[in-house]
């Protein structure tokens, strides 16, 4: 029995294994069948999920595109991987669109007829939907890393790229010094070169000339103004990248240290030097040879004053050769004036500019002044310049220019001076007589600055700002303390000196009228009252203050201008309310400052700036400021409302700035904007809202009547596209993530806007007629469209519309919405156009081209418009008389930039008189720049870039005249023209 059982065990085991395997097979078959059945059963759900995730990915791509456009608008460099992600996202979305289109076509054939439902097709499409959804989810996850940051700041334009070289012809003193400096720089055995000479002799100018001359010898040139107060951290910041290139990459770098007053230990400020770093060249400028020798410069070169003949050459260039040649009496005096300038170019330019438009009796009086000696107590170095620059100052016809000149001395040495600050300070101390408005003050400052820069008393900087030469600044400060003149003012200027606290030796002074402590590191102020009975201006911006003692302002009751911006102030002192004569108060960029009720006590206040503070409400006390002209509460993220009735009480209000991160559909009423209509002087409203609801303006608003506005409705990151508060555009409208059509209050704003920016607007096909009808748009100067997926063109007018336009005669008193007469053209005032990620855009103008004029267009940039075929028709291109820059990239279907032209049009040349830059990137279908046979002339063109345009074999047929383009060794460009 036992034997039988033993024999039967293998059979039983085999049977059990077979049953187990069979069970598993059945389970697998059942689960597989179930999965296959689920594909069919969940077809609608899976396809819907795919559509939903595609929309999400589009949203992420749109937001990243916004960031890219903002970055490129700011000249920043995209991070590695960002553009690759955008390209991959576009590929995935294109695949999904093709798939969904395939599904839609399948539905039309058999899916909707139940007897012939194709289960295999359902299975296929459902499974494909799941697979595609997985790809989209992966792409979304990768995209999340780019939503917060897509770029890094681009390097600041190098001085050598911006500097315009001077005419040194017949100025042999400078020419010989320049040659000697350059030879020393090129000498491999020399690391450090020193330039020394008197203030105003031209050391800085020569250093810049050297940089321009040798720029191709160095990977980088760094120019740093050191000044009397050495800011070690600032120098370290400027040389940090250059030091890495010197030490790690072994590249040649030139570091220019301008205006050194005392020995500087290079290693302390992060500059590599010594035998191990001979690839680092250092050029010093100083007034003292001892400083250069103390720093162990290998070669020291003296910049001498100009010889008599050279000074006369320079003076004639400034005053005008012809003017002097035609008047022998004036020429004689001019030569004597030149001799009195001591051969210093700074003084020659200042005196020459001051006198060049004056009558001969003024020249004679000036000569007498110049022959007098400067006060003996003045430093010998400054004494050389004082009499001459004081003369230039005295000869200014404008008192406003004189006042602005003195105000500029309140800023730190070599600091950048904002014209907006000058205007606001000027309003406060009353330098503008019969002032019409705050805007009028800004215009007058620009006029004053133009006068001062043309007189060589100020230096122009990028962005409309200005700067003072240190010698000129010294003279300006001396003017305020001298016994001469009508100013009767005394300045205490400790700006930019690295102070950590301010404890004046004298607690009282009946002399000071203005005190400037700007740009220091002051953390605390005296805990007692200071007595400055004549003080009208107190500037302590850009410090580290968190607390201001309550009694601090008690002895400054005449103060009219108080600037405490860019600190860490958490509360305002009680003594602030004693400043009852205060006109201008700036407490902006104190992010932890929440309570401002005490400001309501300052009844004379005209300018109040609380931008970027932590305030949550504009309190009712502000309504007591009945003289207020400007209220700036921009970028106040937590600002929720304005106390009711406040705005209407500000009867003289002219300008109002609000910016909040709070999304509120009742913003117009909560911010009191409906009260604006009651203000007779109101002219400018800037409103930034974290909202996609551009329809929050109720009927009855009349904002289109304002002389200046900026409305921004964006759901994306806070203030990503915040445009600077002052722009050449005065009526700007920025709408993002909204739906077209817009309601009437917004439509009215379009009619009068000079700048529009539209981002992710669903349903918008064009600008004309969708936004403007066929109304006149003579105000429009700037057009930006981003990710408006339905936009197919800028102008779309049918034959019927054109026939109606031809026969319609407009009367002079027609309201907004009038049709155009045959003499009028669209876009005639537009200066810049930027079109980005417009997937449906096929052409710019879907109409008869006789209605298009781009005569004022200066800059056009088109990117990622994948359906675009051409940019300009020939007739439009012939009118581009002001175009300066053209950039097109990532337009996959673009075949030609300028299209049209035949044997009849070939007789007429195309001329782009001001075009300087053409950039063409990633255009796989582009065949040529111009498809016709006309001669094209580019007299001002300096730069062409063609990259990743594989189908482009030639620039175009016909003749292309580019006299100023240097092609260098760019074979890709050269080949395009060799084949013409």
Secondary structure as the mmCIF struct_conf table of DSSP 4:
data_model
#
loop_
_struct_conf.conf_type_id
_struct_conf.id
_struct_conf.beg_label_comp_id
_struct_conf.beg_label_asym_id
_struct_conf.beg_label_seq_id
_struct_conf.end_label_comp_id
_struct_conf.end_label_asym_id
_struct_conf.end_label_seq_id
HELX_RH_AL_P HELX_RH_AL_P1 UNK A 2 UNK A 41
TURN_TY1_P TURN_TY1_P1 UNK A 42 UNK A 42
HELX_RH_AL_P HELX_RH_AL_P2 UNK A 43 UNK A 73
TURN_TY1_P TURN_TY1_P2 UNK A 74 UNK A 75
STRN STRN1 UNK A 77 UNK A 78
HELX_LH_PP_P HELX_LH_PP_P1 UNK A 79 UNK A 79
TURN_TY1_P TURN_TY1_P3 UNK A 80 UNK A 81
HELX_RH_AL_P HELX_RH_AL_P3 UNK A 82 UNK A 106
HELX_RH_PI_P HELX_RH_PI_P1 UNK A 107 UNK A 111
TURN_TY1_P TURN_TY1_P4 UNK A 112 UNK A 112
HELX_RH_3T_P HELX_RH_3T_P1 UNK A 114 UNK A 116
HELX_RH_AL_P HELX_RH_AL_P4 UNK A 119 UNK A 147
BEND BEND1 UNK A 148 UNK A 148
STRN STRN2 UNK A 151 UNK A 152
HELX_LH_PP_P HELX_LH_PP_P2 UNK A 153 UNK A 158
HELX_RH_AL_P HELX_RH_AL_P5 UNK A 159 UNK A 162
HELX_LH_PP_P HELX_LH_PP_P3 UNK A 163 UNK A 166
TURN_TY1_P TURN_TY1_P5 UNK A 169 UNK A 170
HELX_RH_AL_P HELX_RH_AL_P6 UNK A 172 UNK A 186
TURN_TY1_P TURN_TY1_P6 UNK A 188 UNK A 189
STRN STRN3 UNK A 192 UNK A 196
TURN_TY1_P TURN_TY1_P7 UNK A 199 UNK A 200
BEND BEND2 UNK A 201 UNK A 202
HELX_RH_AL_P HELX_RH_AL_P7 UNK A 203 UNK A 214
HELX_RH_3T_P HELX_RH_3T_P2 UNK A 215 UNK A 217
BEND BEND3 UNK A 219 UNK A 219
STRN STRN4 UNK A 220 UNK A 227
BEND BEND4 UNK A 228 UNK A 229
HELX_RH_AL_P HELX_RH_AL_P8 UNK A 232 UNK A 247
TURN_TY1_P TURN_TY1_P8 UNK A 248 UNK A 248
BEND BEND5 UNK A 249 UNK A 249
STRN STRN5 UNK A 253 UNK A 260
BEND BEND6 UNK A 262 UNK A 262
HELX_RH_3T_P HELX_RH_3T_P3 UNK A 266 UNK A 269
TURN_TY1_P TURN_TY1_P9 UNK A 270 UNK A 270
BEND BEND7 UNK A 274 UNK A 274
HELX_RH_3T_P HELX_RH_3T_P4 UNK A 275 UNK A 277
TURN_TY1_P TURN_TY1_P10 UNK A 278 UNK A 279
STRN STRN6 UNK A 280 UNK A 286
BEND BEND8 UNK A 287 UNK A 287
HELX_RH_AL_P HELX_RH_AL_P9 UNK A 289 UNK A 294
TURN_TY1_P TURN_TY1_P11 UNK A 295 UNK A 296
BEND BEND9 UNK A 298 UNK A 298
STRN STRN7 UNK A 299 UNK A 302
HELX_LH_PP_P HELX_LH_PP_P4 UNK A 304 UNK A 307
HELX_RH_AL_P HELX_RH_AL_P10 UNK A 308 UNK A 319
HELX_RH_AL_P HELX_RH_AL_P11 UNK A 321 UNK A 325
TURN_TY1_P TURN_TY1_P12 UNK A 326 UNK A 326
HELX_RH_AL_P HELX_RH_AL_P12 UNK A 328 UNK A 340
TURN_TY1_P TURN_TY1_P13 UNK A 341 UNK A 343
HELX_RH_AL_P HELX_RH_AL_P13 UNK A 345 UNK A 355
TURN_TY1_P TURN_TY1_P14 UNK A 356 UNK A 357
BEND BEND10 UNK A 358 UNK A 358
HELX_RH_AL_P HELX_RH_AL_P14 UNK A 360 UNK A 371
BEND BEND11 UNK A 372 UNK A 372
HELX_LH_PP_P HELX_LH_PP_P5 UNK A 373 UNK A 375
TURN_TY1_P TURN_TY1_P15 UNK A 376 UNK A 377
BEND BEND12 UNK A 378 UNK A 378
HELX_RH_AL_P HELX_RH_AL_P15 UNK A 380 UNK A 394
TURN_TY1_P TURN_TY1_P16 UNK A 395 UNK A 395
BEND BEND13 UNK A 397 UNK A 397
HELX_RH_AL_P HELX_RH_AL_P16 UNK A 399 UNK A 408
TURN_TY1_P TURN_TY1_P17 UNK A 409 UNK A 410
BEND BEND14 UNK A 411 UNK A 411
HELX_LH_PP_P HELX_LH_PP_P6 UNK A 412 UNK A 412
TURN_TY1_P TURN_TY1_P18 UNK A 413 UNK A 414
STRN STRN8 UNK A 417 UNK A 417
HELX_RH_AL_P HELX_RH_AL_P17 UNK A 419 UNK A 429
TURN_TY1_P TURN_TY1_P19 UNK A 430 UNK A 430
BEND BEND15 UNK A 432 UNK A 432
TURN_TY1_P TURN_TY1_P20 UNK A 433 UNK A 434
HELX_RH_AL_P HELX_RH_AL_P18 UNK A 438 UNK A 454
TURN_TY1_P TURN_TY1_P21 UNK A 455 UNK A 456
BEND BEND16 UNK A 457 UNK A 458
STRN STRN9 UNK A 459 UNK A 460
HELX_RH_3T_P HELX_RH_3T_P5 UNK A 462 UNK A 464
STRN STRN10 UNK A 466 UNK A 467
HELX_RH_AL_P HELX_RH_AL_P19 UNK A 470 UNK A 479
TURN_TY1_P TURN_TY1_P22 UNK A 480 UNK A 481
BEND BEND17 UNK A 482 UNK A 486
STRN STRN11 UNK A 491 UNK A 493
TURN_TY1_P TURN_TY1_P23 UNK A 495 UNK A 496
BEND BEND18 UNK A 497 UNK A 497
BEND BEND19 UNK A 500 UNK A 500
STRN STRN12 UNK A 501 UNK A 502
BEND BEND20 UNK A 505 UNK A 505
BEND BEND21 UNK A 507 UNK A 507
STRN STRN13 UNK A 508 UNK A 508
BEND BEND22 UNK A 510 UNK A 511
BEND BEND23 UNK A 513 UNK A 513
STRN STRN14 UNK A 514 UNK A 516
BEND BEND24 UNK A 519 UNK A 520
STRN STRN15 UNK A 524 UNK A 525
BEND BEND25 UNK A 527 UNK A 528
STRN STRN16 UNK A 531 UNK A 531
TURN_TY1_P TURN_TY1_P24 UNK A 533 UNK A 534
STRN STRN17 UNK A 537 UNK A 539
BEND BEND26 UNK A 542 UNK A 543
BEND BEND27 UNK A 546 UNK A 546
TURN_TY1_P TURN_TY1_P25 UNK A 550 UNK A 551
HELX_RH_3T_P HELX_RH_3T_P6 UNK A 552 UNK A 555
TURN_TY1_P TURN_TY1_P26 UNK A 557 UNK A 558
STRN STRN18 UNK A 561 UNK A 563
BEND BEND28 UNK A 566 UNK A 567
BEND BEND29 UNK A 571 UNK A 571
HELX_RH_3T_P HELX_RH_3T_P7 UNK A 574 UNK A 578
TURN_TY1_P TURN_TY1_P27 UNK A 580 UNK A 581
STRN STRN19 UNK A 584 UNK A 586
TURN_TY1_P TURN_TY1_P28 UNK A 588 UNK A 589
TURN_TY1_P TURN_TY1_P29 UNK A 591 UNK A 592
HELX_RH_3T_P HELX_RH_3T_P8 UNK A 597 UNK A 601
TURN_TY1_P TURN_TY1_P30 UNK A 603 UNK A 604
STRN STRN20 UNK A 607 UNK A 609
TURN_TY1_P TURN_TY1_P31 UNK A 611 UNK A 612
STRN STRN21 UNK A 617 UNK A 618
HELX_RH_3T_P HELX_RH_3T_P9 UNK A 620 UNK A 624
TURN_TY1_P TURN_TY1_P32 UNK A 626 UNK A 627
STRN STRN22 UNK A 630 UNK A 633
TURN_TY1_P TURN_TY1_P33 UNK A 634 UNK A 635
TURN_TY1_P TURN_TY1_P34 UNK A 637 UNK A 638
STRN STRN23 UNK A 641 UNK A 642
TURN_TY1_P TURN_TY1_P35 UNK A 644 UNK A 645
HELX_RH_AL_P HELX_RH_AL_P20 UNK A 646 UNK A 649
TURN_TY1_P TURN_TY1_P36 UNK A 651 UNK A 652
STRN STRN24 UNK A 655 UNK A 660
BEND BEND30 UNK A 661 UNK A 661
TURN_TY1_P TURN_TY1_P37 UNK A 665 UNK A 666
HELX_RH_AL_P HELX_RH_AL_P21 UNK A 667 UNK A 670
TURN_TY1_P TURN_TY1_P38 UNK A 671 UNK A 672
HELX_RH_3T_P HELX_RH_3T_P10 UNK A 673 UNK A 678
TURN_TY1_P TURN_TY1_P39 UNK A 680 UNK A 681
STRN STRN25 UNK A 684 UNK A 689
BEND BEND31 UNK A 690 UNK A 690
BEND BEND32 UNK A 692 UNK A 692
HELX_RH_3T_P HELX_RH_3T_P11 UNK A 694 UNK A 696
BEND BEND33 UNK A 697 UNK A 697
HELX_LH_PP_P HELX_LH_PP_P7 UNK A 698 UNK A 698
TURN_TY1_P TURN_TY1_P40 UNK A 699 UNK A 700
HELX_RH_3T_P HELX_RH_3T_P12 UNK A 703 UNK A 705
BEND BEND34 UNK A 707 UNK A 707
STRN STRN26 UNK A 708 UNK A 713
BEND BEND35 UNK A 716 UNK A 717
TURN_TY1_P TURN_TY1_P41 UNK A 718 UNK A 721
BEND BEND36 UNK A 725 UNK A 726
BEND BEND37 UNK A 728 UNK A 728
BEND BEND38 UNK A 730 UNK A 730
STRN STRN27 UNK A 731 UNK A 739
BEND BEND39 UNK A 740 UNK A 741
HELX_LH_PP_P HELX_LH_PP_P8 UNK A 742 UNK A 743
HELX_RH_AL_P HELX_RH_AL_P22 UNK A 744 UNK A 752
BEND BEND40 UNK A 754 UNK A 754
STRN STRN28 UNK A 755 UNK A 762
TURN_TY1_P TURN_TY1_P42 UNK A 763 UNK A 763
BEND BEND41 UNK A 767 UNK A 767
STRN STRN29 UNK A 768 UNK A 768
TURN_TY1_P TURN_TY1_P43 UNK A 769 UNK A 774
TURN_TY1_P TURN_TY1_P44 UNK A 778 UNK A 779
STRN STRN30 UNK A 782 UNK A 786
BEND BEND42 UNK A 787 UNK A 787
TURN_TY1_P TURN_TY1_P45 UNK A 789 UNK A 790
BEND BEND43 UNK A 794 UNK A 794
STRN STRN31 UNK A 795 UNK A 796
HELX_RH_AL_P HELX_RH_AL_P23 UNK A 799 UNK A 807
TURN_TY1_P TURN_TY1_P46 UNK A 812 UNK A 813
TURN_TY1_P TURN_TY1_P47 UNK A 816 UNK A 817
HELX_LH_PP_P HELX_LH_PP_P9 UNK A 818 UNK A 821
TURN_TY1_P TURN_TY1_P48 UNK A 822 UNK A 823
STRN STRN32 UNK A 826 UNK A 826
TURN_TY1_P TURN_TY1_P49 UNK A 827 UNK A 829
STRN STRN33 UNK A 832 UNK A 836
BEND BEND44 UNK A 837 UNK A 837
TURN_TY1_P TURN_TY1_P50 UNK A 839 UNK A 840
BEND BEND45 UNK A 844 UNK A 844
STRN STRN34 UNK A 845 UNK A 846
BEND BEND46 UNK A 847 UNK A 847
HELX_RH_3T_P HELX_RH_3T_P13 UNK A 849 UNK A 851
STRN STRN35 UNK A 852 UNK A 852
TURN_TY1_P TURN_TY1_P51 UNK A 855 UNK A 856
STRN STRN36 UNK A 859 UNK A 863
BEND BEND47 UNK A 864 UNK A 864
TURN_TY1_P TURN_TY1_P52 UNK A 866 UNK A 867
STRN STRN37 UNK A 870 UNK A 873
HELX_RH_AL_P HELX_RH_AL_P24 UNK A 874 UNK A 877
TURN_TY1_P TURN_TY1_P53 UNK A 878 UNK A 879
TURN_TY1_P TURN_TY1_P54 UNK A 881 UNK A 882
STRN STRN38 UNK A 885 UNK A 889
BEND BEND48 UNK A 890 UNK A 890
TURN_TY1_P TURN_TY1_P55 UNK A 892 UNK A 893
STRN STRN39 UNK A 896 UNK A 899
TURN_TY1_P TURN_TY1_P56 UNK A 903 UNK A 904
HELX_RH_3T_P HELX_RH_3T_P14 UNK A 905 UNK A 907
BEND BEND49 UNK A 908 UNK A 908
HELX_LH_PP_P HELX_LH_PP_P10 UNK A 909 UNK A 909
STRN STRN40 UNK A 910 UNK A 911
TURN_TY1_P TURN_TY1_P57 UNK A 913 UNK A 914
STRN STRN41 UNK A 917 UNK A 921
BEND BEND50 UNK A 922 UNK A 922
TURN_TY1_P TURN_TY1_P58 UNK A 924 UNK A 925
STRN STRN42 UNK A 928 UNK A 930
BEND BEND51 UNK A 932 UNK A 932
BEND BEND52 UNK A 934 UNK A 934
STRN STRN43 UNK A 936 UNK A 937
TURN_TY1_P TURN_TY1_P59 UNK A 939 UNK A 940
STRN STRN44 UNK A 943 UNK A 947
BEND BEND53 UNK A 948 UNK A 948
TURN_TY1_P TURN_TY1_P60 UNK A 950 UNK A 951
BEND BEND54 UNK A 955 UNK A 955
STRN STRN45 UNK A 956 UNK A 956
BEND BEND55 UNK A 957 UNK A 958
STRN STRN46 UNK A 960 UNK A 961
TURN_TY1_P TURN_TY1_P61 UNK A 963 UNK A 964
TURN_TY1_P TURN_TY1_P62 UNK A 968 UNK A 969
HELX_RH_AL_P HELX_RH_AL_P25 UNK A 971 UNK A 978
TURN_TY1_P TURN_TY1_P63 UNK A 979 UNK A 979
#
